[in-house]
Amino acid sequence: MKKSAKQILEDNFESKNDSFLFYLREKSLFNKEAFRQLYDSIRKVADDDVAISRTAQQIVIVYGQILQYFLYHFDKDDSYKIVNMPENYNKMIEYLDKSVEYYFKTRI
């Protein structure tokens, strides 16, 4: 059964199994498919009629945690390393930035 955009966002917010944040946090793995699902989900909920307060909170927290794990990965003094980190990670951050910006632009 295909998960809804809202459910994918909720799963990332809670770092549930198979979410992008689960792979980053628990497996230190950049899962491209889970990232794409999260990106698409943020864009989808921006187009749906969803209460902004809870959704906005989830987007901001998930976004912040992803950036935090990326920073840990590049910190030479930190043992945390992401397996399968794309070489074009800056492009992934840019995609994520655009999806988050899109959500808030459609709400303000």
Secondary structure as GFF3:
##gff-version 3
##sequence-region A 1 108
A	DSSP	alpha_helix	5	13	.	.	.	ID=ss1
A	DSSP	alpha_helix	20	27	.	.	.	ID=ss2
A	DSSP	alpha_helix	32	47	.	.	.	ID=ss3
A	DSSP	alpha_helix	52	74	.	.	.	ID=ss4
A	DSSP	alpha_helix	89	105	.	.	.	ID=ss5
###
